[in-house]
């Protein structure tokens, strides 16, 4: 018996050392036979990922320490976790380098490649169990008018930290579209910058103070939000109150149309799709090439290089509902949020300019769609070109909803269905299959 107890104790100690103590650092090579969990369960409020990030932004680099409290919502027992390293997918020259990973304070094996990080868990994580993943990283912010870039004194810091994606798939960087997607999460963020600069974020600002020669901002989000994107630079600020919400316009040159169409469409979308749950929506002028506007959690970018027209402004505001509040895998099913944002903007045009204008725009989309009103269901990297992607995500993505409305026979019914999707999937994400199931219940078969 004594012998047995001795061996049992020795076995337990050895297992503990092997599983928890052995530090294995660096670029761990392993056959990437990474199994992706089949499906994610609906998120309960306490099960959203929670990020605590401390970062220093200096001379084109972000030095970050991140802690993610991760809950296993996959419905399966997990032996590894999959994180996205979205910087290289978002901008040419963008890169996240991982230096160390700890799970519950123990060093673990990990493998980082271009767009992803796999963390091998020392102990299996059962459904609904939590673990704390600490990651040291730094992020190259390339010089250029990019979504992750710095140009003319303004830095656009998006896709800059290791993040929990919607699906555990390796994303191939693409020169068009948004080859990334994130689970909504709660955040605590502390970032220090040069004292002459301002930091803007869709998260709630808690404090701004000076620490020696640095300016330190702290942000948090009590409600889950899609991402923690930042803009660093100097701006004029004007606040517009819309009910209890603040529309904060951080501008270089005040554009009356941006604020006018943002406020009016924001009110309209709240009426149709449900209340915007955050305290503020930030609009910011940035030097962005290739896009007139870009959507992030609680913050919209408007390009100073190619100014947005009113339709683009409304399209970006709609993304706060279709991307921000109800997400989707933008790499695998890019037409969901783009189609819905475009169609919401068309509904808004109809509301303000009448049915004739709406129908004339539908007609022009139909002439571009070449007789096919349903998007070709391809991964971003499988579209042959930017225009092929645009045709499917934006044009056919919007026409799909026009056809649904024709089949329903009533505009009001369609708005009601879209409001219902918002209500059921808020802070979560939706698939094309789920959308088709919802429509089948209304006797709409596509
Ligand atoms: Zn869009």
Boltz pocket constraint, residues with backbone or C-beta under 6 A from the ligand:
constraints:
  - pocket:
      binder: B
      contacts: [[A, 315], [A, 319], [A, 337], [A, 338], [A, 341]]
      max_distance: 6.0
